[in-house]
Amino acid sequence: MPSAQLVLPRVPLVARAYCRRKTVFRVDSALQHSIKLSILAPARGTLKRVIAIYPGSFDPLTNGHLDLIQRGAKIFDELVVAILRNSEKSPLFTVDERLEMLRQCTSHLPNVSVESFEGLLVDFARARGAQAVLRGIRVISDYEYELQMAWMNRKLDPTLETVFMMPAGSYSYLSSRLVREIASLGGSLAGLIPATIETQLRERLGVAPLVPK
């Protein structure tokens, strides 16, 4: 009587490469696909969350800042808006006040957090596990300054990338300094900053709110 011959289901080539010699595997056809995936998964690697830092003074927060924050939140898995604590400057609003402003205006963005930091940006980014820095570019003069800073940050930490983003056209001229100047002279801030921050700004400057005509 001819001897019975055992026929095994076909095992993927990738699986056979990982089998020890002289070892027989009884593999059900339903498991072949899962075995292949389990072997290939380490080779393909896992997707890494990308965390970015958006640093600035935000004194005060403008609609231009919010535009970049909202767009940055769509690009990165997590966006950390970071206020630099700089003892050499005399800001209009305290760090705690600016933190509260930012948190109120970004509360609808679940992947955005607001923090403050001291010292080097690269050290803060490393501590937060960030891989990128988000910066806004409005005009050529901004680019020259930001490019220099990006090169220096790369020198200090070659793993930290800088991502430049253009603002919306309606905010290309907007800055916190201009907002403070307009407010101090009693001008309209409509469309430049959030209404709640406009109220705080006029109160801080001692300027009466504008009366609608």
C-alpha positions as CSV (number, residue, x, y, z in Angstrom):
1,M,0.0,0.0,0.0
2,P,1.5,3.3,-0.9
3,S,2.3,5.5,2.1
4,A,-0.1,8.4,2.9
5,Q,1.3,11.7,1.9
6,L,0.7,14.8,4.0
7,V,-0.1,17.9,2.0
8,L,0.3,21.2,3.8
9,P,-1.4,24.4,2.7
10,R,0.9,26.7,0.8
11,V,2.9,28.9,3.1
12,P,3.9,32.4,1.9
13,L,7.5,32.7,0.8
14,V,8.1,35.4,3.4
15,A,6.9,33.0,6.1
16,R,9.1,30.2,4.8
17,A,12.1,32.4,5.0
18,Y,11.5,32.9,8.7
19,C,10.9,29.2,9.5
20,R,13.7,27.2,11.1
21,R,15.2,24.4,9.1
22,K,13.7,20.9,9.6
23,T,10.6,22.4,11.2
24,V,7.2,21.5,9.8
25,F,4.4,24.0,10.1
26,R,0.7,23.0,9.8
27,V,-0.8,26.2,8.6
28,D,-4.5,26.7,8.0
29,S,-5.2,28.7,4.9
30,A,-7.2,31.2,7.0
31,L,-4.1,32.0,9.0
32,Q,-1.8,32.5,6.1
33,H,-2.7,36.1,5.6
34,S,-2.4,37.0,9.3
35,I,1.0,35.4,9.4
36,K,2.2,37.4,6.4
37,L,0.9,40.6,8.0
38,S,2.6,39.8,11.4
39,I,5.9,39.3,9.7
40,L,5.7,42.3,7.4
41,A,4.5,44.7,10.1
42,P,7.9,45.2,11.9
43,A,9.6,45.7,8.5
44,R,7.1,48.4,7.5
45,G,7.3,50.1,10.9
46,T,4.6,52.0,12.7
47,L,3.4,55.5,12.0
48,K,4.8,58.1,14.4
49,R,2.8,60.9,15.8
50,V,4.1,64.3,14.5
51,I,4.2,67.0,17.2
52,A,4.9,70.6,16.2
53,I,5.6,73.7,18.3
54,Y,4.2,77.0,17.3
55,P,6.2,79.6,19.4
56,G,5.6,83.3,19.7
57,S,4.8,86.1,22.1
58,F,1.1,86.5,21.1
59,D,0.9,89.9,22.7
60,P,-1.9,90.1,21.9
61,L,-3.3,87.1,20.0
62,T,-4.4,88.1,16.5
63,N,-6.6,86.5,13.8
64,G,-3.4,85.9,11.9
65,H,-2.1,83.7,14.7
66,L,-5.4,81.9,14.9
67,D,-5.4,81.3,11.1
68,L,-2.0,79.5,11.4
69,I,-3.0,77.6,14.5
70,Q,-6.2,76.2,12.8
71,R,-4.4,75.3,9.6
72,G,-1.4,73.8,11.6
73,A,-3.9,71.7,13.6
74,K,-5.0,70.0,10.3
75,I,-1.4,69.1,9.3
76,F,0.1,67.9,12.6
77,D,-1.2,65.2,15.0
78,E,-0.5,67.6,17.8
79,L,0.3,71.3,17.8
80,V,1.7,73.0,20.9
81,V,1.3,76.8,21.0
82,A,4.2,78.0,23.1
83,I,4.6,81.4,24.7
84,L,8.2,82.4,25.5
85,R,8.8,83.7,28.9
86,N,11.3,86.6,28.2
87,S,12.3,88.6,31.2
88,E,14.0,91.2,29.0
89,K,10.7,92.4,27.4
90,S,7.9,94.3,29.0
91,P,4.8,92.7,27.4
92,L,1.4,94.4,27.5
93,F,-0.2,91.2,28.8
94,T,1.3,88.8,31.3
95,V,2.2,85.3,30.3
96,D,-0.7,83.9,32.3
97,E,-3.2,86.3,30.6
98,R,-1.9,85.3,27.2
99,L,-2.2,81.6,28.1
100,E,-5.8,82.1,29.0
101,M,-6.5,84.0,25.8
102,L,-5.1,81.3,23.7
103,R,-6.8,78.5,25.5
104,Q,-10.2,80.2,25.2
105,C,-9.7,80.8,21.5
106,T,-8.4,77.3,20.7
107,S,-10.7,75.3,22.9
108,H,-12.5,73.9,19.9
109,L,-9.3,72.3,18.5
110,P,-8.8,69.0,20.4
111,N,-5.2,68.5,19.2
112,V,-4.0,71.9,20.2
113,S,-2.5,72.7,23.6
114,V,-1.1,75.9,25.0
115,E,2.0,76.1,27.2
116,S,4.8,78.5,28.1
117,F,8.6,77.9,28.2
118,E,11.9,79.5,29.1
119,G,15.3,79.0,27.5
120,L,16.1,77.5,24.1
121,L,13.3,76.4,21.8
122,V,15.1,73.3,20.8
123,D,15.3,72.2,24.5
124,F,11.5,72.7,24.9
125,A,10.8,70.9,21.7
126,R,13.0,68.0,22.8
127,A,11.2,67.8,26.1
128,R,7.8,67.7,24.4
129,G,8.9,65.1,21.9
130,A,8.3,67.5,19.0
131,Q,9.8,67.0,15.5
132,A,8.9,70.3,13.9
133,V,8.6,74.0,14.5
134,L,5.8,75.9,12.8
135,R,6.5,79.5,11.7
136,G,4.5,82.1,9.8
137,I,6.0,84.0,6.9
138,R,4.3,87.3,5.8
139,V,6.9,89.3,3.9
140,I,10.5,88.9,2.7
141,S,11.9,90.5,5.9
142,D,10.2,87.7,7.9
143,Y,11.7,85.1,5.7
144,E,15.3,86.4,6.2
145,Y,14.9,86.4,10.0
146,E,13.1,83.1,10.2
147,L,15.6,81.3,7.9
148,Q,18.4,82.4,10.1
149,M,16.6,81.1,13.2
150,A,15.8,77.8,11.4
151,W,19.4,77.3,10.5
152,M,20.5,77.9,14.1
153,N,17.9,75.5,15.5
154,R,19.0,72.9,13.0
155,K,22.6,73.4,14.2
156,L,21.5,72.9,17.8
157,D,19.3,70.0,17.0
158,P,19.6,68.4,13.5
159,T,16.4,66.3,14.1
160,L,14.2,69.4,14.5
161,E,12.6,70.6,11.2
162,T,11.1,74.0,10.6
163,V,7.9,74.3,8.6
164,F,7.1,77.7,7.1
165,M,3.5,78.6,6.4
166,M,2.1,81.6,4.5
167,P,-0.8,83.4,6.2
168,A,-4.2,83.9,4.6
169,G,-4.0,87.0,2.3
170,S,-6.3,89.0,4.5
171,Y,-3.8,88.7,7.4
172,S,-0.5,89.1,5.5
173,Y,0.0,92.6,6.9
174,L,-1.2,91.8,10.4
175,S,1.0,91.9,13.5
176,S,0.6,92.3,17.3
177,R,2.6,95.5,17.2
178,L,0.2,97.1,14.6
179,V,-2.8,95.9,16.6
180,R,-1.5,97.6,19.7
181,E,-0.8,100.8,17.8
182,I,-4.2,100.9,16.2
183,A,-5.9,100.3,19.5
184,S,-3.9,103.0,21.3
185,L,-5.0,105.5,18.7
186,G,-8.7,104.5,19.0
187,G,-8.9,102.8,15.6
188,S,-11.1,99.9,14.6
189,L,-9.9,96.4,15.2
190,A,-12.7,94.7,13.4
191,G,-11.5,91.5,11.8
192,L,-8.0,91.8,13.3
193,I,-8.4,90.1,16.7
194,P,-11.2,88.2,18.5
195,A,-13.8,90.4,20.0
196,T,-13.1,89.2,23.6
197,I,-9.5,90.1,23.2
198,E,-10.3,93.5,21.7
199,T,-12.3,94.3,24.9
200,Q,-9.3,93.3,27.1
201,L,-6.9,95.2,24.9
202,R,-8.8,98.5,25.1
203,E,-9.3,98.1,28.8
204,R,-5.5,97.6,29.3
205,L,-4.7,100.6,27.1
206,G,-7.4,102.7,28.8
207,V,-9.1,103.3,25.5
208,A,-12.9,103.5,25.3
209,P,-14.6,101.0,23.0
210,L,-15.7,102.2,19.7
211,V,-19.3,103.3,19.4
212,P,-20.9,101.8,16.2
213,K,-21.9,104.5,13.7
